[in-house]
Amino acid sequence: MSAGQQQLQALSQELQEIQGTIETLQTTVEGIRQDQREIDDAVEAIENLESDSVVQVPLGGGAYVRATVDDIDELIVELGADYAAEFERDRAVETLENKRARLDDRIDEVTERISELEAESTQLEQQAQQIQQQALQQQMQGMQGQGDRDE
């Protein structure tokens, strides 16, 4: 295997790894966006819900139970790392909105990393094209040299 072929193989492998990382990061962004949609739904529900409302409460595994809300003034909000805290209604909404803002920041970070990887991928693709062009030129020169000898 020539040095050019080895370089192309290494670049190809590196490009595949970068592409896999980009796909993983894109999946991460979609997961974060889903979390944001859930926060938006929760904020909307908190703002529209009143005491004595009947709601469907998820139990897990796709099962729900119908329940009556006795008091909407106190809510429990998940904080992360398996912690939750009780808040008054306005503070609960504020906490969820802050959580959403942190998710926006995380999306920005991940999107920036995706852009960096895409730029790196473009650079590697250009290197591969240059190597292929050089190999083609060497092949052409070899054929010309052989043609000159035949005459």
Steps between C-alpha positions, in 0.01 A plus 500: 500500500648836397549791740220690323260211545593472868439873545164472326401205717598690818308809384198287415502342844536839667212639290280206604579563867422870464173421321403259779574765762295758306205260484525433874510873574201562270308234693602677822361829365170329412479355852561843651232651275259231619582596861429863409161407350415316821597805706287723274206261547552502878513881516185525290323246721605679819381834366164361381426254779268593784421335831230231476600424138496138386824385336661183368805416711760270342591198712766369263497226242234688303245479784309805628258567781236770515553732797355820641742783575432617854753784508687647203681757714780259600684291240793261505758563227780265406834678535724231350725228638192333653419806714173689511369791702165647590426849367215744492335521158688808370834375628435158342445664161814710548701189590377318190578799279853516645539130429387561142755783463777266617386253235522780240861556609570128473355490147726792406804314636415177320415682175832684516681166543308361200613799292861445607480133403339583165782746426756235595319251276508743207871553553565124504291453184711767328818321610364174358419669169852643482652157564277348231597774253869448575463126448319562171771741385771247588310235307469729198871588515584131525288427194662785306844382599415151385363637173821691441702181550285305256584744219 
